[in-house]
Amino acid sequence: MTLAKYVGFSLDCDDPAALADFYHRMLGMEVAYTSDEFVYLGAPGNGLGFAKVDKYVPPTWPQSDVPKQAHLELGVDDLEAGEAAILELGATKPDFQPQPDRWRVLLDPAGHPFCISVSV
């Protein structure tokens, strides 16, 4: 018997609507719930939330001054094309890339690191 079921993953940020829009455009997930404090994309068990945090400070990856704490793993069909399209949406690419031939580390508009790799 399970005690709980997975519903989704949430990212802290200063502007939930703006960050949700970035992920909506990148992942195609639809808005399921919205308020000034929280936006949720997708369905329970397959969702992504964005929670407003006053005085939010983004991670300083790869430096550990403000640790990343968690990151998303996303699959793309083509690493170069996927990276270019996601950068066009507003992501940024840090200079440090641990294994750029296998995956790329990008930062969402709120500074959260996420990785893209070729999905099988």
Secondary structure, 3 states (H helix, E strand, C coil): CCCCCCCEEEEEECCHHHHHHHHHHHHCCCEEEECCCEEEEEECCEEEEEEECCCCCCCCCCCCCCCCCCCEEEEECCHHHHHHHHHHHCCECCCCCCCCCCEEEEECCCCCEEEEEECC
